[in-house]
């Protein structure tokens, strides 16, 4: 009966391990690549040992095996620490590498001292050895490093998302089979060394883990790279609240060593980090800003769920110190600006009232002089008195604009609506404005519909708006025509009255229209010198029209004139009846 020869199978397993080591090296996993290369070398030498025909040849290949065997535990630990993100200092690796180096020296010089095997025999098919003391030291060392690697890898597997558990288990099974088989042989449980066969089977599991489960897929690699490069801190806890992982940013924020933080309760870390934090046994989802030292952080906690069951939580830590400080500075600046605005408003109101009082006296005395009530005046003196009166009225208009602006800014304007006869109001306004409009040789015309009826609104504010529009038209029109018109429109909301002031003046450039209703601005900076004014008139018109529930708009052509349109609702309140005409109406009965 032909005996089974494992040599071909071991060579196949060796070639598979070698191919995997080259593939994994290209994937930039040096620890696992070294492990696979060591397995390949061990399998290759063991296959040739079993195929040897003499004791000397079998001992040679037995020694060659240990070039791979001594590297297996060390390369396994390198891979496991990488997967578990567990740091060993360089001097630690130097110490761990010393023992395999000494073991190789002892194996290759065993003929002089017999420390590794005391005697060797060969029956023509198989090498038999009686091991010495250093073999058992080497075996203990190898098992110790292997168990440490297994522990770290199992920990890393449980910390990975469920999506990547498959390749971790495949890896663990593939690499544990040779060690389990070797333990059974060394302890005498099995008379045959199944370690090479187990290595071959493990190579198949590794191949499956690499290609089927995408062991080195870009997704887990990229995820790890992203977490490590994030500026936000990330803490991961289990369901008991114990911290099981964190990224470098979290270590930086917490100001503790990583090894000190791992394994601590999250509440313990919070209590030592956050000012005024009160510990609590219950873990809650939070999204709040906390103070730690001199910096501000936003904590956002999300649960980790698997099949609807809570497995732990993820805590995101973001340094928002700059944002908080900027917001604080902006808030202080806003408060300072508001305080300055209030102070400005109060100053303008106070100064305007102070200027108005003596100005009223000046206007009164200039009128007395102009009327010659204090005695006869020469033509020159009379001209001076009229100039004083005209300038005083102009100054008074400016002061009134400022007072109206202050009132609007402080929201102290109180509407006093009454029933207004539209036709009478416009005729009275036109009569009062004729003198002002005629100063530039302009002509004022009225274009009023019949039966304009009544309007429920604040008469004082309405007159002020129309006065400003007419005064503005007179100011920018020379030897032209100014038209004040009104019409009544019916609509679903009770109808409206449309007032329109049209002139044949200088018009407004299109690029100036966007700011035409802004306070303290005019269509052109030169207008301040050429035409005068405070730049408040149109701004007051817009805000007062909005206060009355209406709107104001403008149409203009540069060099041909402008048309300002004011639209007001007929009634400001539904409880007030809308009067269709002014004819035959008894206002006392309204």
C-alpha angles and dihedrals in degrees: 000000000000114000121231113260113204095187097096092047092049090050090051091050089048092053092048091051091048092050090049091049091054092046093048091046088057087052089058098246101130096172095057092039090056090047092053092046091051090050090049092051092047093049093047094050093044091052090053091046090056089048094050120118099200140045093242092052092046092050091049093054090042088058091047089054090064091061085072100029096058090050095051099078093041095048089044090055091047090055094044094050090050092052092046093043089234116156125221116182120239094252088055091056089047091055093046091050093052095072096055089048092052090046091056091051091051093047094051093044096041092117089070100049112009094222095137101038124007097202139000132208135185126199095188094269110041137031116232122197136188104212125225132215097277091057090060091046089051092047092050091048092049094048091048093053091043093053091047090051092048091051093050093046094049089051091050091049093054091049094053122092115266090253091070102040093095096065091045093055092045089052093048093049093046094052098039097056096074092048094048090049092048092051091054090051098045093047091050094246088126126032091207124065105237091176095104093048090046089050090053092050090045089054089057091052090049091051089051091048093050100045105025100037095032094234094188098033115153093243100071091036092051091044091055092046092050093050092049093048097044118117088211118081119241124201123184122197134182123235091277091058095253115144110242102169142008137172128239093262091058090051089052093050096045093048091218133115113265094236090052092053098047110091095019123121113257090231090056091053091047092050091055095042110036120067113241094002115161114209119237131186092218118081110219133187108250139182107182144122116253134185120235115175108315095333137082124227134185114222119202118180124194127181122243108226131190119183088345093304122117111244098172139298143268120226119201115201119196125183105229097166094119092046093049092048093047090049090049091050091047091049091050090046090049091050090047091049091049090049090049090048091051090048090049092050092048091047093050092048093048095046093044091054091046091052094044095058099059090036090059089056092049091052091048095051093044089054090050090052093046090051090050090233091139094050142293119319131197119241090257092050091046090052090051091051092050091049089052090049093048094047091046092053090048091050090047090054090053092049091049089052090053092048091050090049091050090049091052093046092052093044090235098129110118118199117226104186121191137166108280128195100226097202094047092047093052094044091051091048092049092051092051092048100046094089092049093047094047093057090086092041091260127150122224119211130185121218106185128162119230118259097018086164127192132330125203105218145106104291096197094054093042091053090048093054094047091044090055092048093050092044090050091051091049092049095054098038126081121192090341142115129272120193127197111194138169136188136179119233127193121221147154092273096055098281133272143238119238117206118191131188112193127182139178094223135122097300126211130278112245094238090057096055095084092066100031093109096041119115119260093009133112133190091261133012090230090060090076089067098034100043107013125214137129098259090241101100101087092037089056090047092055096046094044091048089053089048089055090051095255140100139233130214140172138219118190145166118202110248094009105067145261139266121207117196125199118192120193131176114246092234129028093200132038089222091065116081118236110235112217098204140005092230116106095355120142104210091194089066094054 
